[in-house]
Amino acid sequence: MGKKAKYLFLTVFAFLLWGCNNIGTSKIIKLAHGLDVNHSVHKALVKMGEDLAQLSKGKLTVEIYPNQQLGTERQIMELLQIGSVDMTKVSAATLENFAPKTKVLGLPYLFRNREHSFKVFDGPIGQELLNDGKKYWLKGLGFYDAGSRSFYTKEKVVEHPDDLKGQKIRVMPSVTAMEMVRGFGGSPTPISWGELYTSLQQGVVDGAENNPPSFYLSKHYEICKYYSLNEHTFSPDVVIVGTQFWDQLTTEEQNWVQEAVNASVTYQRELWAMAEAEALEAIQKSGVKIIRPDKVPFSKRTDKLYEKYQSDKSLYSLIQQIRAVK
């Protein structure tokens, strides 16, 4: 089945689900995402659904479609916009294609550490970014922890940005991510998450960049034996609801959904911390060499990337505000 035919099938399937799921007194929220059921995000979304059913006394329930059952992240976002899917978890890198301000979340070395990123996500700046997609029929509800992203490669150890020269590195479909890899000297190659394992196997790319749990759960460690923890970004996952669905809810129902999402954010971050430690231990046992390079040379290579934002007063001001958060 071709990509266009497959997407058409998924769209029709989602519409059929919409018709079936709104029969009766209970409103069923269709939530689709691309991750494995063992991922902390999926577990947190399950908890969110359980809490929501309890808060609403069964008036709102959640049906989850994981593992790209309804398409890639970008396809699911498009289904949200037309009202065929109600909620999703999307990476900030994908979201920037729909809500322009969120591109700042993918900028390398913008956050000093994880604590700094949480203060931004959970404060007024985070709320501003969650609301940025409303004009595009998307509303953010909360930020999940996606840890820090680092490079993993098949054959070449990455200890310095120069080690990325000539290396084809898989990136998400994000202009920011592509510019970052180019700045380091690599060749950015956008590939969907579901196709990456095979692409690594076949040599389509020489490596990729992601957080430890994703590296582990995807089994990419079976192919890539070098993991360089340069931690270039703290780009979060975002829980998103389509405004077509959101605007149909009463104020009370919206409050229930937000309360359930808030609780799931706390739960997911706890799960993430455990999953990250477990993943690093597991990949090391499997024979992966973990490198902890000096981050300064990587950070310096991103100066030109930030210079490009100076011409955009709104985005550059947002960057300065983020950096000023203590």
N, C-alpha and C positions, 0 to 999 in steps of 0.2 A: 504493500500500500504506500503510495507516494505521500510526501509531507502534507500537501494541500488536501488530499483526500482524507488523510488521517485526521487533520485538524477539523475538517467539515464533519466527519463522523463524531468526533469528540464534542463539537458544538451542538449537534443534533441530540446526542446522548444526554448532554447537560440540560438541554431544554426539556427533554422527556422527564428527567429527574425533577426538574422544577415543577412540572405539572403534577407529578405524583406526590411530591413531598409537602405540598401545601393543602392537601385534602385533610379535613378534620379540624379539630380545635387546636392542635399543637402545631407550632411553626417549626419546621425542620430547617436548620441552617446547614447548607452544603459547604463544607470546608475541604479544599484540595491543597495538597503540597507535594513537593518532589522528593522528600527524604524517606529514609528507611524507618520502619516501625520501631526499631531499637534506638533511634536517635532521641536525644533529650527533648528536641522540639516536638516530636510526635507525642512523646509521653506527656509533655506539658499541655499540648492541645487536647489530649484525652482528658486530663484533669480539668481543663477549662470547660469542656463539655459536661462533665459530671457536676461541676460546681454550678454551671448555668442551669442545668435541669433542676437542681436542688433549690436554687434561688428563685426560679420562676415557677416552682411546683409543677414542673412538667410542661409548662406552656411553651418553652423554648428548648429544643434539643439539637444536638449537633451530630451530623453524619460526616465522617472523615474519609477522604479518598487520598491515601498516601502514594508514594513511589511513582509519581508522574502518571497516575492512572488517567487523569484528565488533561495531561499535557505537560509541557515544560513550564518553568516559572513565568516566562513571558506570555505563553499561551493562556495560562490560568489568569494572569492579570487582565488580559483582553476579555476573557469570559466574565470576569468580575465587572468590567466596565459596561458590558451589555446585559448584566443581570442574570447570567446563566449559572454562575457560581457566586456564593455569598461572601465567603471569607477565605483567606489564605495566609501562609507565611511566605514572605518574599525576602530575598537578600537585598540589602541596601543598594548593591551594585546593579541589580536588575531594576529596582524601583527608580533609580535616577533617570531611566529612560521614559518614565511616566510623570515623575515629580522632580523637576530640574534642581531645586534647592538641595535635595538629598544627595546630590553628587559629592558634596563636601564630606560626607561620612566615609567615602572611600579614599580620601586623600591620605597618602602615606605619612606616617609619623605626625599626624595632627594631634593625636591624644598622647599624653605623657605616659599613661598606664591605664589599666582596666578601671581603677577607681575613678580616674578623671573622666573616662568615657561614660560611666554610669551617672555621674553628677550631671553631665550634659544631657544624656538621654532622658533622665527622670526630672529634669528641670524645665524652665520656660523655653529654652532653645529646642529641646526635644519635642515639646508640645507644638511649637511653631512648625517643625519639620513634619510631624505627624499630620498636621492640617494642610500641608502644602499640596497634597494630591486631590483636594476636594473639587477643584475646578476640572479635574480629569476623572471625576466619578469614583474617587478612591479616598478612603479615610483611614489613617493610621490609628491604631488603638494601643500599641505598646511595643517596646524594644526587647527582644530576646538576646541573650549573650551568644555571640558566634565566635568569641575568643579572638585571637590574633592570627592573621594569615602569614604563612611563611612558605618558602620555596622547597619543593622536593623534586629530585631529579634521578634519572636512570643511571647515568654513567659518570657525570662530572660533579665533583664536590663544589658547592657554592659557599665560599668563605669571604668573598669580596664581590662587589658589583661587576667587576671585570670578568668574573667567572661565568657570567650570564651571556657574554658576547657570543653571538652565533647560535645561542640556544633557543629552540622553539618552545615557548612556555604557554601552556593553556591558561587562558583567562576567561572570566565571565564576560558576557556581552556588555561591557562597560567602557566608555571612552576614557574614564579616569584610570581604570586598571590597565588599559592598553598603553596610555601615555606613561604610566609609571614603569612598566616593563621596558618600554623603549628607552626611558631615561636611564635605566640600569644597563642598557646595552643589549637586551634580549629582543627576541622577535615574538610579540604577543599573538596568540592564535586562539580566537574565540571558538569554543567547542561546547556543546551541551553537556551537562553533568553525566547524563545517562550514557553518552558515547565515549567518555574519557578513558575508561579502562581499556577498551579496545584500541583507542587511538594511541595510548601509551604502549600497548603491546606491539602494535604494528609500526611504531616509530613515526607516526604522524606528528607527534610532539616529543620533546626530550624531557619534559617535566611539567609541573603545574605548581599552583600555590593555593594553600588552604590551611584550615586549622587542624589540630591533631585528631579530634574525633572523626572528622570527615575523611581525613587521610586513612584512618584505621578502618572505619566501617565500610568504606568503599573498596577496601582491600587493595588500594593502589600501592601499599607497602610491599605487595608481592612482586611488583615490577620495579618500583623506585626504591633504591636502597640508601639514598642520602636525603636527610631532612635537615635543612638549615634554618634554625629558629631566629631569623632576622626580624620577625614580627613587624612587618611593614605597615599593616593596617589593623585597626580594631573595628572593622565594619560589621554592624549588627544585623540580625534578622529582624524583620518588622511584621507584626500582626496587622493585617489589612482587612477592611470590610468594604464591600462595594456600596456606594451611596444609594444606589437604586434600592437595595435591600434595607440599608440603615434608615433611610427616610420613611420607610413603611412601618417602622417600629414606633411604638409609643415611647414617651420620655421614660416611663418606668422600665420598659423592656430594654431601652438603650442603656440605662443605668445598670441593669442586671448583667448585660453583656460586658460593659466596661469593668464592673467589679470582678467578674469571672476572669477576664483577661489580666487584670492587675494581679490577682492571686497567682495566675499561671506564670507571670513574669518572674515573681519571686521564686516559685518552685523550679522553673526552668534554669534559672541562674545557679541554683544549688545543684541541680542535676549536672549542669554543664561542668562545674568545677570538678566534680567526681569523675565525669566522663573524660575530661582532658587528662587528668592524672593517670587514669587507667589506660588510655590510648597510648600515651608516651611510654608507659611501662611495657605494654604489649608489643608495640612496634620495635622497641629496643630488643626485646627477647627474640623477635623474629629475625633479627640480624640487620636491622636498619641502623646506620650510623647517624647519630644525632650530633649536629654541629651547632655550636653557639657562637656565631661570629660577632665581631665588633660592629655595632649598629651605626656608628658615626659615619663611615664612608657611604652606607646606603642612604642615610638621612640627608647627607650633603648633596647627593645626586638628585634629590627631589626639589632643590631650590628653584630650578627653572620652571618646574611644574606650577609652583606657587606664584611665580612671577606672572604667569598667564592670567591668573585670576584678578590681578590688580586693576585690569580694565573694566571688570564687572564689579561696580561699587557695592551692590547688594550682597553678592557672594563673598567678596573680600571682607566686608564688614562682619559677615557671619563667621568667617574663619577667625577673625580677630576676637570676636566675642567668645568663641569656643576656647581659644587659647588662654583667655583671661579668666576662665572659670577655675576657681581654687578648690 
